Amino acid sequence: MLQSVARPVRVNRQYIVMAMAAHQVSCREIAQAAAVHPSTVTRVLRNFRSVAPEKRTAVIVALAKRLGVDPDVLCVGRLAA
């Protein structure tokens, strides 16, 4: 399992939004799974730089688990260096 992000990564927002709608996943569910606030999930999805790398990783991994995909699929760059 991925532990930390070497550098900030950007998520592929268009893919994630479509996948979340198809799987009926809410930001609140992802936040609960990642142990973060729902607004943190929103900040990750909007690619805000102010999110700590550990929290960004937790959100991406929780989202990937819920959608049943590899975490690297959700990122524009690679999640792990």
C-alpha positions in Angstrom: 0.0 0.0 0.0 1.2 3.5 -0.8 2.4 5.4 2.3 3.3 8.8 1.1 3.6 11.0 -2.0 7.1 12.0 -3.1 5.7 15.1 -4.8 2.3 16.7 -5.2 0.3 14.9 -7.8 -2.7 16.1 -9.8 -5.8 13.9 -10.1 -7.6 13.3 -13.4 -10.7 15.2 -12.3 -12.8 14.4 -15.3 -12.3 10.6 -15.0 -12.9 10.7 -11.2 -16.1 12.7 -11.4 -17.5 10.3 -14.1 -16.4 7.2 -12.1 -17.9 8.6 -8.8 -21.2 9.3 -10.6 -21.3 5.8 -12.1 -20.5 4.1 -8.8 -22.7 6.5 -6.8 -19.8 7.5 -4.5 -20.0 10.7 -2.4 -17.3 12.8 -1.1 -18.6 12.1 2.4 -18.0 8.3 1.9 -14.5 8.9 0.6 -13.7 11.2 3.5 -14.9 8.7 6.0 -12.8 5.9 4.4 -9.7 8.2 4.3 -10.3 9.6 7.8 -10.3 13.2 6.5 -12.9 16.0 6.3 -15.2 16.0 3.2 -13.8 19.4 2.2 -10.3 17.8 2.0 -11.7 15.4 -0.5 -13.0 18.3 -2.5 -9.7 20.1 -2.3 -7.9 17.0 -3.6 -10.4 16.6 -6.5 -9.9 20.3 -7.4 -6.1 19.8 -7.2 -5.5 22.4 -4.5 -1.8 22.5 -3.5 -2.7 23.3 0.1 -3.5 19.7 0.9 -0.8 17.8 2.8 0.8 14.9 0.8 -0.3 12.3 3.4 -3.9 13.4 3.3 -3.8 13.6 -0.6 -2.5 10.0 -0.7 -5.1 8.8 1.8 -7.9 10.3 -0.3 -6.6 8.9 -3.6 -6.1 5.5 -2.1 -9.6 5.4 -0.5 -11.2 6.6 -3.8 -9.2 4.0 -5.8 -10.3 1.2 -3.4 -14.0 2.3 -3.6 -13.9 2.5 -7.4 -11.9 -0.7 -7.7 -9.0 0.8 -9.7 -5.2 1.3 -9.2 -4.4 4.6 -7.5 -2.1 5.6 -10.4 -5.0 5.5 -12.8 -6.6 8.4 -10.9 -3.5 10.7 -11.2 -2.2 12.8 -14.0 1.4 12.1 -12.8 2.5 8.9 -10.9 1.3 8.7 -7.4 4.5 7.0 -6.1 8.0 8.2 -7.3 
